[in-house]
Amino acid sequence: MGPREASRGDAESDWARRARCPRVCTVSRETEEFNRRLLRARDAMDRAYAEPLDVASVAAVAHVSQAHFIRSFRNVFGETPHRYLQRRRVERSMFLLRETDRRVTDICLDVGFSSLGTFSRTFRDIVGESPTHYRAGHGPIVAPNCVQLAAMRPRFAADPPTQSSSFGEASVAAAP
């Protein structure tokens, strides 16, 4: 067997190895550092969800411009920063509606909404029912914490869920 045939055999065995093993996506250092900065910005949003937040201040946490932050946040997390903040506020309000007897208006203001109308519309868009109907149909959860967390996730009534990745690599791996 000559050198050409030996190299062809090696290539075929290499191809066979790749077919058996799933493709591993590698991320550059720059992408990894940028994703960390986006995570820091998202964590800042989580900590201050009840406060009035603007894109400029959250983008400053990630050290990027406002427009780049919005585009990148959506690419990495699958939703805009505004939609993410709304969803976090609604998740918190769902907990308060189930676990407390406080008025809907008080809960609305406590989670960061400044208007009851906006809160009710956003809540209905994300959960699929009004805050009052949600409270009537969902009492306190008596279950393990992991089940409670799964049950507290809002279901997207208006927008079908988009397939996204936490760091954007799934779209690269899924590409033909």
C-alpha positions in Angstrom: 0.0 0.0 0.0 1.4 3.4 -1.1 1.5 6.6 0.9 -1.6 7.9 -1.0 -3.7 4.9 0.0 -2.5 5.0 3.6 -3.5 8.7 3.9 -6.9 7.9 2.4 -7.5 5.2 5.1 -6.5 7.6 7.8 -8.9 10.2 6.5 -11.7 7.7 6.4 -11.1 6.6 10.0 -11.0 10.3 11.0 -14.3 10.8 9.2 -15.8 7.8 11.0 -14.6 9.1 14.3 -16.2 12.5 13.7 -19.5 10.8 12.6 -19.6 8.9 15.9 -18.7 11.9 18.2 -21.0 14.9 18.4 -19.5 18.1 17.1 -18.1 20.3 19.9 -18.6 24.0 19.5 -15.7 26.1 20.6 -16.1 29.8 21.5 -13.4 32.3 21.1 -12.0 34.1 24.1 -13.5 37.4 22.9 -17.0 35.8 22.5 -16.7 34.2 25.9 -15.7 37.5 27.6 -18.5 39.4 25.8 -21.0 36.8 26.9 -19.8 37.2 30.5 -20.4 41.0 30.2 -23.9 40.3 28.9 -24.5 38.0 31.9 -23.3 40.7 34.3 -25.8 43.1 32.7 -28.6 40.5 32.9 -27.7 39.9 36.6 -27.9 43.6 37.2 -31.3 43.7 35.7 -32.3 40.8 37.9 -31.1 42.5 41.0 -32.8 45.9 40.2 -36.0 44.6 38.4 -38.2 46.7 40.6 -36.4 49.9 39.9 -36.8 52.1 36.8 -34.1 50.8 34.4 -33.0 52.3 31.1 -31.1 50.6 28.3 -28.2 53.1 28.7 -27.4 52.2 32.3 -27.7 48.4 31.6 -25.6 48.7 28.4 -23.0 50.5 30.5 -22.6 47.5 32.7 -21.7 45.4 29.6 -19.5 48.2 28.3 -21.2 48.5 24.9 -23.4 51.0 23.1 -27.2 50.8 23.6 -27.9 49.6 20.0 -25.2 46.9 20.2 -26.4 45.8 23.6 -30.0 45.3 22.4 -28.9 43.4 19.3 -26.4 41.2 21.2 -28.7 40.6 24.2 -31.4 39.3 21.8 -29.0 37.1 19.9 -27.6 35.6 23.0 -30.7 35.3 25.2 -33.4 35.1 22.6 -35.4 38.1 23.7 -34.8 41.9 24.0 -33.7 43.4 27.3 -37.1 45.1 27.6 -39.0 41.9 27.1 -36.6 40.1 29.6 -37.2 42.7 32.2 -41.0 42.6 31.7 -41.0 38.8 32.0 -38.9 38.9 35.2 -41.3 41.5 36.7 -44.3 39.3 35.7 -42.6 36.2 37.2 -42.2 38.1 40.5 -45.8 39.4 40.4 -47.0 35.8 39.8 -45.3 34.7 43.1 -46.7 37.7 45.0 -50.3 37.1 43.6 -50.1 33.5 44.7 -48.5 33.9 48.1 -49.9 37.2 49.4 -53.2 38.9 49.8 -51.9 42.3 48.7 -53.8 44.4 46.2 -53.0 44.0 42.5 -52.1 47.7 42.3 -49.6 47.4 45.1 -48.0 44.4 43.5 -47.9 46.2 40.2 -46.0 49.1 41.7 -43.7 46.9 43.8 -42.4 44.9 40.8 -41.5 48.0 38.9 -44.5 48.8 36.7 -45.7 52.4 36.9 -49.1 51.8 35.4 -51.7 49.3 36.3 -53.0 49.2 32.7 -49.5 48.4 31.4 -49.0 45.8 34.1 -52.3 44.1 33.3 -51.8 44.1 29.6 -48.2 42.7 29.9 -49.3 40.1 32.5 -52.1 38.9 30.1 -49.7 38.8 27.2 -47.2 36.7 29.0 -49.4 34.5 31.3 -52.5 34.3 29.2 -54.9 35.6 31.9 -55.4 38.8 33.9 -53.7 39.1 37.3 -57.0 38.9 39.2 -58.0 35.6 37.3 -54.5 34.3 37.9 -54.8 34.9 41.6 -58.3 33.2 41.8 -57.1 30.1 40.0 -53.6 29.7 41.5 -53.2 29.4 45.3 -50.0 28.9 47.1 -47.9 26.0 45.8 -47.2 23.2 48.2 -44.5 21.2 46.3 -40.8 20.7 46.2 -38.8 23.8 45.2 -37.9 22.4 41.7 -41.6 21.9 40.9 -42.5 25.3 42.2 -39.8 26.9 40.0 -41.1 25.1 36.9 -44.7 26.1 37.7 -43.8 29.7 38.2 -42.4 30.1 34.7 -44.9 32.1 32.6 -46.3 30.4 29.5 -46.0 32.5 26.4 -49.7 33.0 25.4 -49.2 35.7 22.8 -45.7 34.9 21.4 -44.8 31.4 20.6 -41.5 30.5 22.3 -38.4 30.9 20.1 -35.7 28.4 20.1 -32.7 30.0 21.6 -29.5 29.2 23.2 -28.1 30.8 26.4 -24.9 31.7 24.5 -25.8 31.6 20.8 -23.8 28.6 19.9 -26.9 26.4 19.2 -27.7 28.5 16.1 -24.2 27.8 14.8 -24.4 24.1 15.5 -27.8 23.8 13.9 -26.8 25.5 10.7 -26.6 23.1 7.7 
